[in-house]
Amino acid sequence: MALDLETLRKEMQAHLEKSGTPIFYGRHRMLDSLIQVSWDTERRPDFREFLDTAHKSGAKLIIFNQESFQLAQIDQALEDLETADFTREEKRNFETRLKQLQAYEGFTCSLQLSFAIDGGLYLFERHTDWYDSMRDIMNELEIATDPFSSEEEEEGPIGGGYFSNN
């Protein structure tokens, strides 16, 4: 995908404003009570088709979110890297990959359109390839620094040794 989604962001915003659809500029939250359904952007990449489906299904409000890439994300990743249990070579590899991503500061990296209806949250989402790489790095670092993700868990009774007398 293109290095920057800014052109697509402008196109989406203009289309929404022209259609008269109420737009909520925000971010959806994952709620346990809602089922999230993602639009197949591989086979149907046109956001207009998604919005047409939203209108036909009775959606009254579209949530629009855009994210610009910030160096703070790289700073956080570099900080997490310091405490990660990696070899020196692995750390250098991560640092190199992260420093390459600095060139994208300020670029639009993620776009989301969504609507909620009948207990479901319907989502159209586009990311740049380089942002997907950044998220992959962040996930790898999260796993490496999470004290609860250890594969060497203590053996013992499930539930930490608490048993019911019932």
N, C-alpha and C positions, 0 to 999 in steps of 0.2 A: 504494500500500500504506500501511497505518497508519504513523503517525509513530514508533511504538515496537513492537518485536516481543516485548515482555516477556510479554504474555498467552500468546502462542503458545509461547514458551520454557517457561513453567510447564506448559502443557498437554502439550508433548512430553515433558518430564522426568517428569511424573506418569504418563503412559502407559507410558513405558519402564520405570519402576520397578515399576508394577503388573504388567507383562507378565513380569517376572522375567528379562528379557534383560540379559546382562552389558553394562554401559556403560563405555566408555573415554572419559573426559573429556579430550579433546585435540584435536589438529589433524592432518589428514592432510598428507602431503608428496607433491608430484608426483615420482614416480619414473619413470625412463625405461622400466623393465621392466613397469609397470602401465599399462593402458589406462584412462582415466577416462571414465566414462559418466555424464552428468547426467540426472536425472529431469526429465520435462516438467512443471514446476510450473505452467505456464500452463493446460494442459488437465487436469491431475490435481494440484490443489493440496493435497490431504489427505495429510499425512505418514504417516497410519496405513496407507494403501495402499502407500506405499513400504516401511514396516516389515513389512507382511504379505508383500510380495514378498521382502524380505530373509530372513525366516523360512522361507518356502517354498523358497528357493534354497539353504538350508543355512547361512546366515551365523550364526556363533557369537558374534560381538561387534559391537556398534554403536558407532561413534565419534561422540561428541556434542560440538559446539563452538558456543559463543556468543561473540559479540564485542560489547563495549560501546564506544560512541564516546568517544574521548578527545581532549582539546584538543591533545595532543601531535601528533596527525595534522595539525591545522590549522597548528600552529607549524612543523612540518616543511615543509608546503606553502608557507607564507609565506617561509620561509628559501630554499626552492628558487626562489621567484618573484623574489627579489632578483638571482639570477644568470641568470635566463631572458632570452632575447633577444626581448622584447616591447616594443611601444610603451608610452608612459606610460598611454594610454587603456586598452590591453589589461590592463596590470598593475592599474589601478584596478578594472576589471571583475572580475578574479580576486579581488582583495582584498575587494570587496563580496560576492561569492558565498561566499567563505570565512568572512567575518564573520557572514553569515546562518546558516551551519552551526553556529556556536558554541552556539546555543540547544539543540542536541541532545546536549550533553555528558552522558555517563552513560546515554543511551538504548541499548537493545539494538538494534543495527543489522544484525546478520548472524547467521543460524542455519544450522548444517550438521549433517546426519546422513549417515553414510557407512558402508560396509562393503566389505571386500575379499574377493573370492572368485574362484577360477579365473583369476588373472592380471588381474582387472579391479577397479577402484575405482569403486563405485557411489555417487553423491552426490545428496542432496536438499539444496537450498540456497535460502534465502529472504533477501532484503535489502530494506531500506526504499528508497523512491525517492530520498530525500535522500542516503542513503549511496551509492547508485549515482552520483549527481551528484558526490559527493566523490571517488569513484574515477575518474570521468571527468576531473575537474580534476587529480588526481594523475598520471594517464596523460599528459595534455597537458603538464604541467610536466616530467615525466620525458623526454618527447620533446624539449622545448625546451631542456633542460639537459644532454642526453646528447651528449658530444663525438663519439660514434661514429655518431650518426644524421644527420649532415650530408648533405644532398643533393648537395653540391658535392665529391664524393669525387675524389681525384686519379686522373687517368687513367693507366693503365699496365697491366702484365701482371697477370693474376689470380694471387693468392698472394703478392703483394708483391715480385715479381721473382725469386723462386727457381724454378729450373728443374731438372728431372731430366735427367741425361745418359743415362738408359736409353731 
